Amino acid sequence: MGNKPVSALRQAYLCCRVCHKTLPQNAQEVVQCPRCHTQVYARIPHSLAQSWALLISSFILYIPANVLPIMTLNKAGVMRTDTIISGIINLANIGMQPIALIVFIASILVPLLKMFGLALILLAVQFNWQRNVCLRTKMYRMIEYVGRWSMLDIFVISILLGIVKFDKVASVDIEPAALLFESVVLLTMFAALRFDSRLIWDDINE
């Protein structure tokens, strides 16, 4: 049948998360990497609790971020205030479907998928679900990768602001939802960063 795989931690080895140097574990809880001088832990302390706290906070802020207005357009004395959803609809109605699609994916779809995906991973670790471990690892890598594009719709709004600036009869003001949405993005990014992905493989019956 062959031997079952054994993790490095069970063989009394640690791995630096910065330079990936393998270190022998000693009696101390915290070890300093001799190569990059980073503190090395067997597992990030309180990783699961911190990720849950950040993720729940992002869920709470996600609702007002989509309900409250994100920007106000003043054109020729006519004021128009839009939420993310109404802004997407208006962009589609004026023939800017590609930009509307980008904003929808970046503002609605991606944040929801990231939050629900990370919540599923955290639940699986907390309740020691031992099925589909490889799939959860791929999900976590995807969440990390997508995180770098999380500010895409804010970038699009910035471009729109720049375009409007060239129009002397129009002006755009950013509303509170923009700050809330940026907070949601940052919280989900930090939630993924604080989660120790090695926990996915702990206590798995190989």
Beta strands, then each sheet from edge to edge (+ up, - down):
strand 1: 13-15
strand 2: 22-24
strand 3: 31-32
strand 4: 39-40
strand 5: 71-75
strand 6: 78-82
strand 7: 170-174
sheet 1: 1+ 2-
sheet 2: 3+ 4-
sheet 3: 6+ 5- 7+
end
